[in-house]
Amino acid sequence: MTATGATWRNWSRTEQVRPLRVERPDSAEAVQRAVQAAAASGLRVKPVGSGHSFTGIALAPDVQLDLADLSGVVDADAATGRVTLRAGTALHGLPALLAPYGLALANMGDIDRQTLAGATSTGTHGTGFGFGGLATQIVAAKLVTGTGEIITVSETERSELLPAVRLGLGALGVLVEVTLQLVPRYVLDAVERPEPLAEVLDGWEERVRGADHFEFYWHPHTELAMTKTNTRLPGDAERRPLGRFSRWLDDELVANGLFRAACAVGTAAPAVIPAFARLVDKLQSGREFSDFSPSVFVTNRTVRFREMEYAIPLAEVPEALREVRALIERKGWRISFPIEVRAAAADDNWLSTAYGRESGYIAVHRYFREDQREYFAAVEDLMRARGGRPHWGKMHTQTAETLREVYPRFDDFLAVRDELDPERRFQNPYLDRVLGGVHARV
């Protein structure tokens, strides 16, 4: 199906584009025809998922491919835990799709609005030192290349391309199917509680290494961190899920409703933000519950915001966060959104933020009606001084020249791009900046 393009905007309202046309393919062959037609007209083509990236990575100036109809299970093997899914499948739909097979993702982020292709292509990760990002779970992928060819990359077919294709930024082709190595369905026991920030930072590595999943949030202008520790249990373990009223009170009324109101007031009168943050500190209380993993990993977020996240060496997280705190105090900024801190295992995907090193993540946010530029730029300088790598789907200002310095396999990735998309059919302004143009490789 082809339609005239209307203006498309991403979730955070940081990017928008009016494509020449929109196509909605429902099969690999339909994607192939769309790419071939774009090539015949000399047009660029980009697939789009849920628009949850904060960058312009999915902007389609010419032909936009809406992959919403390219979803669902293609094949599943409960015995091996391998499931092939169409690439436009939404993450929030996976629990229902995987339940009949008793399987689950080994790890997840805390937002599930993304599509499978979008989440893996931008390096979406969860937390937990023993677990990599979502792309590390890919064992095979089918994609349409820039030349209009349908190829399969797997452990037995073109395996040398897997480290590039798993996390390809949409620069290598249009993913149409992805095969994941899943794990048996499991329960997470969650303990959430406020703790002194200083103690959390002092025990950072011990906490990360001592738990299946550990992360924390810290509201600037306060002394407490809200820690989250999740312990993995077998799928038949007793579950103690949050009650409907408790979840509504904590996650909807307070975390979304009241927080949205506070952000709006803070935008008009920034001076009230520190007092509000300290009030939240006093009101925070712990909770403990257990449920199937998606219900624990995922948090419903309806307050619109903008985000920048950097991966730095794991051991450097405490001092880096102390630097950010000192920066906020020195500048006198009033920051209403918390800072999120996580960790992940090293992996071998060439453009993964955790490539070749144990990584800690520091994510800063601002309410979408506030100007984030000065805050983000100053924090980015601190992260870059520590060899930081920016999350591909979140805001940053780095270029191909600077990114090459922190990604040892950067030019190997560009060589794969030259092979699979020699005419830059999937190019857009964001990829121009982070990967360079046709002659960017040195």
C-alpha distance (Angstrom), angle and dihedral (degrees) to the residues before:
residue distance angle dihedral
M1 . . .
T2 3.79 . .
A3 3.80 126.5 .
T4 3.77 136.6 174.5
G5 3.77 108.5 -96.4
A6 3.79 120.4 -107.0
T7 3.80 120.8 -165.2
W8 3.80 110.3 -69.8
R9 3.83 121.2 -155.2
N10 3.77 130.7 -173.4
W11 3.80 122.4 -123.7
S12 3.80 96.0 -99.1
R13 3.81 93.0 47.1
T14 3.81 91.8 -124.9
E15 3.81 95.2 118.7
Q16 3.78 137.5 35.3
V17 3.79 138.4 168.8
R18 3.79 139.5 174.6
P19 3.82 106.4 -139.7
L20 3.78 120.4 -152.7
R21 3.78 88.7 -122.1
V22 3.79 141.4 -8.6
E23 3.78 124.0 -136.9
R24 3.79 126.5 -168.1
P25 3.80 108.5 -158.7
D26 3.80 119.2 -172.6
S27 3.81 99.8 -168.5
A28 3.79 141.6 36.1
E29 3.79 89.2 -106.2
A30 3.80 91.3 53.2
V31 3.81 89.6 51.8
Q32 3.80 89.1 49.1
R33 3.81 91.5 52.5
A34 3.80 90.8 48.8
V35 3.81 92.5 52.1
Q36 3.79 92.4 45.7
A37 3.80 91.5 49.2
A38 3.79 91.4 49.4
A39 3.80 90.0 50.6
A40 3.80 91.6 50.0
S41 3.82 89.0 54.8
G42 3.80 94.6 42.9
L43 3.81 91.7 -115.1
R44 3.78 132.1 141.5
V45 3.79 120.1 -123.4
K46 3.83 131.7 -156.8
P47 3.80 131.6 179.6
V48 3.79 118.1 -135.8
G49 3.77 130.2 -158.2
S50 3.79 126.4 177.8
G51 3.80 95.9 -32.5
H52 3.78 92.5 -122.3
S53 3.80 95.2 136.8
F54 3.78 112.7 103.8
T55 3.81 91.5 -147.4
G56 3.79 131.0 68.6
I57 3.80 92.3 -104.8
A58 3.83 92.8 124.1
L59 3.81 98.8 39.7
A60 3.80 110.9 133.5
P61 3.82 111.8 -161.9
D62 3.82 91.9 177.9
V63 3.83 119.0 16.0
Q64 3.78 120.7 10.8
L65 3.79 119.0 -161.2
D66 3.80 112.7 -152.7
L67 3.81 104.4 -158.9
A68 3.81 97.6 -172.0
D69 3.82 90.6 115.4
L70 3.80 91.8 50.8
S71 3.80 95.8 79.6
G72 3.78 142.9 114.0
V73 3.80 139.4 58.1
V74 3.81 118.9 -44.0
D75 3.80 98.2 178.4
A76 3.80 136.8 -10.7
D77 3.78 135.2 -169.2
A78 3.79 112.0 -170.2
A79 3.81 91.7 -172.1
T80 3.82 95.1 59.3
G81 3.80 95.6 28.7
R82 3.79 91.9 -126.9
V83 3.79 118.4 138.0
T84 3.80 128.1 177.2
L85 3.78 114.6 -148.8
R86 3.77 133.5 -179.2
A87 3.76 109.2 -103.6
G88 3.80 97.5 -119.9
T89 3.81 92.5 61.1
A90 3.81 111.3 128.1
L91 3.80 115.8 -124.4
H92 3.80 91.2 -131.5
G93 3.80 88.4 60.8
L94 3.81 94.5 55.5
P95 3.83 99.2 84.9
A96 3.80 91.9 60.4
L97 3.81 92.7 42.3
L98 3.81 93.9 48.8
A99 3.81 99.2 39.7
P100 3.84 94.5 85.5
Y101 3.80 88.7 58.9
G102 3.81 96.0 43.8
L103 3.81 91.2 -122.4
A104 3.80 137.9 130.8
L105 3.80 141.8 178.6
A106 3.80 111.4 -84.9
N107 3.79 89.8 -132.2
M108 3.80 138.3 3.2
G109 3.76 141.1 -171.6
D110 3.78 121.5 -120.8
I111 3.82 94.9 -101.9
D112 3.80 122.5 62.8
R113 3.81 102.1 -179.7
Q114 3.82 92.6 101.7
T115 3.77 126.7 95.7
L116 3.78 119.4 -115.1
A117 3.81 92.5 -110.6
G118 3.78 93.7 46.1
A119 3.79 94.8 47.4
T120 3.79 95.5 48.6
S121 3.80 95.1 40.9
T122 3.81 93.0 55.6
G123 3.80 97.3 42.8
T124 3.79 100.7 -106.9
H125 3.79 108.4 -174.0
G126 3.76 138.5 179.5
T127 3.75 128.1 -151.1
G128 3.77 133.9 -88.8
F129 3.75 127.8 97.6
G130 3.78 92.9 -125.7
F131 3.79 94.8 54.4
G132 3.77 135.8 67.8
G133 3.79 129.6 -146.9
L134 3.77 124.8 -73.9
A135 3.82 92.6 -90.3
T136 3.81 91.4 61.6
Q137 3.81 87.9 68.7
I138 3.83 92.4 62.9
V139 3.81 114.0 106.4
A140 3.81 97.6 167.0
A141 3.78 139.8 9.8
K142 3.79 137.7 -172.0
L143 3.79 117.0 -150.5
V144 3.78 143.1 167.6
T145 3.80 110.3 -123.5
G146 3.78 128.7 -145.1
T147 3.79 89.5 -97.0
G148 3.81 90.6 57.7
E149 3.80 95.4 -106.9
I150 3.81 122.1 138.3
I151 3.80 109.7 -136.0
T152 3.79 135.4 174.4
V153 3.79 121.8 -141.9
S154 3.79 117.4 -166.4
E155 3.76 144.6 134.1
T156 3.82 88.5 -74.5
E157 3.84 102.3 30.2
R158 3.79 120.7 58.3
S159 3.81 87.9 -25.3
E160 3.80 91.4 168.8
L161 3.82 87.7 70.9
L162 3.82 96.4 55.3
P163 3.84 96.0 89.4
A164 3.80 88.4 56.3
V165 3.81 101.1 37.6
R166 3.81 96.2 48.2
L167 3.80 89.7 66.0
G168 3.79 104.0 20.4
L169 3.84 104.6 149.3
G170 3.81 88.3 -132.6
A171 3.81 87.0 -75.5
L172 3.82 99.0 111.5
G173 3.78 102.5 47.9
V174 3.77 146.2 -54.8
L175 3.79 110.7 -65.9
V176 3.80 110.7 -135.9
E177 3.82 101.5 168.0
V178 3.78 133.3 19.2
T179 3.81 126.9 -169.2
L180 3.79 114.5 -151.9
Q181 3.78 131.5 -163.1
L182 3.79 101.5 -133.8
V183 3.80 133.0 -175.3
P184 3.80 132.8 -134.1
R185 3.78 112.8 -77.9
Y186 3.80 110.5 -87.4
V187 3.78 142.9 -173.7
L188 3.79 125.2 -123.6
D189 3.77 122.0 -148.1
A190 3.80 105.3 -149.7
V191 3.80 126.5 -157.7
E192 3.80 115.8 -175.9
R193 3.78 120.2 179.4
P194 3.80 142.0 147.5
E195 3.81 116.0 -107.3
P196 3.82 134.3 173.0
L197 3.80 108.0 -81.9
A198 3.81 92.4 -137.0
E199 3.81 91.7 57.2
V200 3.79 92.4 46.9
L201 3.79 91.7 52.3
D202 3.80 93.0 45.8
G203 3.79 90.5 53.3
W204 3.81 96.7 37.3
E205 3.81 101.2 123.3
E206 3.78 93.5 38.4
R207 3.79 91.1 52.2
V208 3.80 93.6 46.1
R209 3.79 94.6 47.5
G210 3.79 94.0 41.7
A211 3.81 98.1 56.8
D212 3.78 136.1 54.9
H213 3.80 89.7 -128.1
F214 3.80 126.5 6.5
E215 3.80 129.6 168.5
F216 3.77 138.7 144.9
Y217 3.78 143.1 -156.8
W218 3.76 124.6 -143.8
H219 3.80 126.5 -165.4
P220 3.81 110.0 -145.7
H221 3.83 113.1 -119.6
T222 3.83 91.6 37.6
E223 3.81 139.6 91.0
L224 3.81 100.1 -138.8
A225 3.78 133.5 80.7
M226 3.79 123.9 -156.9
T227 3.80 104.8 -132.3
K228 3.79 125.2 -158.6
T229 3.80 119.7 -161.5
N230 3.80 119.4 -179.7
T231 3.80 124.1 -170.4
R232 3.80 120.3 -162.5
L233 3.82 117.0 -127.1
P234 3.82 131.9 178.0
G235 3.78 117.4 -82.9
D236 3.79 92.2 -108.6
A237 3.81 94.1 53.2
E238 3.77 117.9 122.1
R239 3.79 112.3 -85.3
R240 3.79 125.1 -145.8
P241 3.79 102.1 -176.7
L242 3.76 123.5 -172.9
G243 3.75 112.2 -91.1
R244 3.78 118.0 -112.5
F245 3.80 92.9 -110.1
S246 3.81 93.6 45.1
R247 3.80 92.2 50.8
W248 3.80 91.1 46.5
L249 3.80 92.5 49.0
D250 3.82 97.0 46.7
D251 3.79 102.9 31.3
E252 3.79 104.2 29.5
L253 3.79 109.9 25.6
V254 3.83 98.7 34.6
A255 3.82 105.6 23.0
N256 3.80 94.7 40.9
G257 3.80 112.8 14.2
L258 3.80 102.6 39.5
F259 3.79 92.5 33.0
R260 3.80 91.1 53.9
A261 3.79 90.0 52.1
A262 3.81 91.3 48.0
C263 3.83 91.3 50.7
A264 3.79 91.1 50.3
V265 3.80 92.1 49.8
G266 3.80 90.8 44.6
T267 3.79 91.0 53.7
A268 3.79 90.4 57.0
A269 3.82 95.5 37.9
P270 3.85 110.5 21.5
A271 3.80 92.1 179.0
V272 3.83 90.4 75.8
I273 3.82 94.2 58.9
P274 3.84 99.2 85.7
A275 3.80 91.8 48.7
F276 3.79 90.9 49.1
A277 3.82 91.2 48.8
R278 3.79 91.4 51.7
L279 3.80 90.0 48.6
V280 3.80 89.4 53.8
D281 3.81 88.0 51.7
K282 3.79 90.5 56.7
L283 3.79 93.6 46.0
Q284 3.80 96.6 47.1
S285 3.77 114.9 108.8
G286 3.76 131.3 174.7
R287 3.75 128.3 -107.4
E288 3.79 136.1 -170.4
F289 3.77 127.0 -157.8
S290 3.79 141.0 144.3
D291 3.78 132.2 -142.9
F292 3.78 143.1 139.3
S293 3.79 109.9 -51.9
P294 3.84 101.1 -101.9
S295 3.80 91.5 54.8
V296 3.82 90.1 54.6
F297 3.80 101.2 38.4
V298 3.80 96.3 47.6
T299 3.79 126.3 73.3
N300 3.79 122.8 -170.6
R301 3.80 108.4 -124.7
T302 3.78 120.1 -174.5
V303 3.81 100.3 159.3
R304 3.79 105.7 99.7
F305 3.80 115.0 -128.0
R306 3.79 145.1 155.9
E307 3.77 123.0 -119.3
M308 3.79 143.6 -163.9
E309 3.80 120.7 -173.2
Y310 3.79 130.1 -175.9
A311 3.79 131.4 -168.4
I312 3.80 115.1 -143.3
P313 3.82 133.2 169.1
L314 3.80 108.4 -64.2
A315 3.81 97.4 -119.9
E316 3.81 92.8 52.8
V317 3.80 96.4 61.6
P318 3.84 98.7 93.4
E319 3.79 95.3 51.4
A320 3.80 92.1 41.9
L321 3.80 91.5 54.1
R322 3.80 90.5 47.6
E323 3.80 87.4 54.3
V324 3.80 91.1 51.4
R325 3.79 90.4 49.7
A326 3.80 91.9 50.1
L327 3.81 89.4 47.8
I328 3.81 92.8 54.1
E329 3.80 91.4 48.6
R330 3.80 93.7 45.7
K331 3.81 93.2 49.8
G332 3.78 93.9 43.4
W333 3.79 91.9 -130.3
R334 3.79 120.3 165.6
I335 3.80 107.8 -139.1
S336 3.80 117.0 -173.5
F337 3.83 98.7 179.9
P338 3.81 121.7 77.0
I339 3.80 124.2 -118.3
E340 3.82 115.0 -118.4
V341 3.82 122.0 -144.3
R342 3.81 124.5 -168.2
A343 3.81 142.1 152.0
A344 3.79 138.0 -142.0
A345 3.79 139.6 -174.9
A346 3.78 123.1 -99.5
D347 3.81 116.0 -95.6
D348 3.80 139.7 -176.7
N349 3.81 103.0 -121.5
W350 3.78 104.8 123.4
L351 3.81 98.3 -132.0
S352 3.79 96.8 33.0
T353 3.79 114.3 126.4
A354 3.82 85.4 -132.3
Y355 3.80 95.5 49.0
G356 3.79 109.2 147.8
R357 3.80 97.3 -15.4
E358 3.78 142.6 74.1
S359 3.78 103.2 -106.9
G360 3.75 140.0 -155.2
Y361 3.79 120.9 -162.1
I362 3.79 128.7 -144.3
A363 3.80 115.4 -171.0
V364 3.79 123.7 -171.9
H365 3.78 124.4 -166.7
R366 3.78 141.6 -171.6
Y367 3.77 131.7 -166.2
F368 3.81 108.0 -97.6
R369 3.81 93.6 -116.8
E370 3.82 91.5 56.8
D371 3.80 126.5 82.0
Q372 3.80 106.7 -108.6
R373 3.80 98.8 179.0
E374 3.81 103.0 96.8
Y375 3.81 93.8 41.4
F376 3.79 95.0 46.4
A377 3.81 93.9 44.5
A378 3.80 93.1 52.8
V379 3.81 93.2 46.6
E380 3.79 90.0 46.5
D381 3.81 89.9 56.5
L382 3.81 89.6 54.6
M383 3.80 92.6 48.9
R384 3.79 94.4 46.3
A385 3.79 90.1 52.7
R386 3.83 86.1 62.6
G387 3.80 95.6 49.3
G388 3.79 91.6 -95.8
R389 3.80 122.5 -177.1
P390 3.82 117.5 -152.5
H391 3.77 122.6 -130.3
W392 3.82 104.5 -106.1
G393 3.78 93.7 -134.7
K394 3.80 96.1 47.9
M395 3.77 132.1 72.6
H396 3.80 120.6 -76.5
T397 3.81 139.4 134.4
Q398 3.80 102.7 -134.3
T399 3.80 124.1 130.6
A400 3.79 137.3 -155.0
E401 3.79 89.3 -92.5
T402 3.81 94.7 55.8
L403 3.80 95.9 36.9
R404 3.78 91.7 54.7
E405 3.82 87.1 64.1
V406 3.82 93.6 61.4
Y407 3.81 101.4 35.5
P408 3.84 112.2 68.4
R409 3.84 92.0 -166.0
F410 3.81 96.3 43.7
D411 3.81 94.6 116.0
D412 3.79 91.6 44.2
F413 3.80 87.2 58.1
L414 3.79 90.5 50.2
A415 3.80 89.7 52.0
V416 3.82 89.5 56.3
R417 3.79 88.5 48.1
D418 3.81 89.8 53.3
E419 3.80 89.1 53.6
L420 3.82 99.7 43.9
D421 3.80 99.9 34.4
P422 3.81 107.3 21.5
E423 3.82 93.8 159.0
R424 3.81 93.5 45.6
R425 3.80 93.1 -118.8
F426 3.83 89.2 163.5
Q427 3.78 96.7 46.5
N428 3.81 123.1 127.5
P429 3.82 134.3 161.3
Y430 3.81 93.9 -85.1
L431 3.80 93.5 52.6
D432 3.81 89.3 45.0
R433 3.78 87.9 59.1
V434 3.81 101.1 42.7
L435 3.81 99.7 34.7
G436 3.77 101.8 23.3
G437 3.78 128.8 -127.3
V438 3.77 130.0 -69.7
H439 3.80 94.1 -62.4
A440 3.81 97.5 37.6
R441 3.78 97.9 112.4
V442 3.81 118.1 97.9
